[in-house]
């Protein structure tokens, strides 16, 4: 059959999709593409506005090509605070913990890589060990040679990695609401999407910020519950956390959560410094019996404090208890404050 007759036959045969269907498909694709472009532009505008409204509140230190943002307050023995996934410096400043601790410690708080105003080069897989390396070097650059380190949630894994890799640097550990052992987490699959190369970039710039805004009230209730979200948390710049770059960083840490816990869990017995573990008794995000209590059993010289009525954001809703855990770990309490802290943490 001649080529021109063959093409005519195909176009009129049942094998060829109807022209109207092709038009509808093309029109639908154009609408979707247009919507994605518009949402990307809107999200970019909102992210830039968030940065204008929330400029850096601290200083910067360079580690190679990496730039880290941090604040420093107070005098005394160094205390390093490491925030959890989706957090930033303001998670600790809004809680009141920085102000309290700065009365007796030299407090250093970092935006971990990819959060707040700290860089997160994509050529690096930002495991807890990788973050421990850059944070250790950054701390040495600002004159810190030994410190008590507090890590909350994902930051607790970074704190543990720092202690394992640089035991002479970490004087004591405070681990708050940490995830230390691998468990099945269905939410990890859902929340890791924006970390996938290619499709994840499209998601983080288009639909993910929208979905996060819709889901945020429910997620906040789960994070803080059973306690309500305190008014002081209004100081946390939530729009900064909804920038595409931070959504991607958060998704990447979610994807790493289980394998990192598996890798670190084999080495907890190597922790030789004082370890104080603190967790909300009613944490709705992490089963503290399978996490904090199990770690306490594996690190025999550790102490464990369960805070009644508190959830995952224990530093926000039970700041006094966390401050007591810091004092206990650092060993800097007077006798009367030791008694009152034990009463608070009982």
Secondary structure as GFF3:
##gff-version 3
##sequence-region A 1 346
A	DSSP	alpha_helix	3	12	.	.	.	ID=ss1
A	DSSP	alpha_helix	19	53	.	.	.	ID=ss2
A	DSSP	beta_strand	59	63	.	.	.	ID=ss3
A	DSSP	beta_strand	66	73	.	.	.	ID=ss4
A	DSSP	beta_strand	77	82	.	.	.	ID=ss5
A	DSSP	alpha_helix	89	95	.	.	.	ID=ss6
A	DSSP	alpha_helix	97	101	.	.	.	ID=ss7
A	DSSP	beta_strand	105	110	.	.	.	ID=ss8
A	DSSP	alpha_helix	128	141	.	.	.	ID=ss9
A	DSSP	beta_strand	147	152	.	.	.	ID=ss10
A	DSSP	alpha_helix	154	165	.	.	.	ID=ss11
A	DSSP	beta_strand	170	176	.	.	.	ID=ss12
A	DSSP	alpha_helix	186	191	.	.	.	ID=ss13
A	DSSP	three_ten_helix	193	195	.	.	.	ID=ss14
A	DSSP	alpha_helix	199	205	.	.	.	ID=ss15
A	DSSP	alpha_helix	207	224	.	.	.	ID=ss16
A	DSSP	three_ten_helix	231	235	.	.	.	ID=ss17
A	DSSP	alpha_helix	238	241	.	.	.	ID=ss18
A	DSSP	alpha_helix	244	265	.	.	.	ID=ss19
A	DSSP	three_ten_helix	268	270	.	.	.	ID=ss20
A	DSSP	beta_strand	274	280	.	.	.	ID=ss21
A	DSSP	alpha_helix	292	298	.	.	.	ID=ss22
A	DSSP	beta_strand	303	307	.	.	.	ID=ss23
A	DSSP	alpha_helix	314	317	.	.	.	ID=ss24
A	DSSP	alpha_helix	319	330	.	.	.	ID=ss25
A	DSSP	alpha_helix	335	345	.	.	.	ID=ss26
###
